[in-house]
Amino acid sequence: MPTDRLGLLREDGIGPEIVDATLHVLGAAEQRQPHPDFAALEGCDAWLLGPHDSPSYPESERAKLNPSGELRRRFDL
């Protein structure tokens, strides 16, 4: 399985709280090795979708709906 190396800067203000919470979530996700898809979301009571940057998608993906648009279409939101 490929791994990614992430740099970490806590900064100040609410930064340390946000980074600590993010590390907690990443640790839990690492243990589960989740591979969710839209079918898996059907059984959920809620979803958490982080922000995405459509302009940075590869050119071949830009013509497709972005994740939030696909969720809206599939689940009639």
C-alpha positions, 0 to 999 in steps of 0.5 A: 500500500502506498504511503504519503508523508505529511508535514505538520505545522500547528501554528497558533490560534485554533491551529493546535486544536484543529491539527490535533483533531485532524491527527485523531481522525487520520489515526482512526482512518489509518486503522480502518483503511476505509475505501468508501464509495457512493453505495457505502454512503447510502447506509450512513446517517450523515457524511463529512465531505471536506473542501475540494479544489476542483481547478486542481483536478487533472484535466481529464476529471474537470469535465466530471461532476466534483464530489459534492455535485455528484452527491447532490445528483445521486441523492437528490439533494 
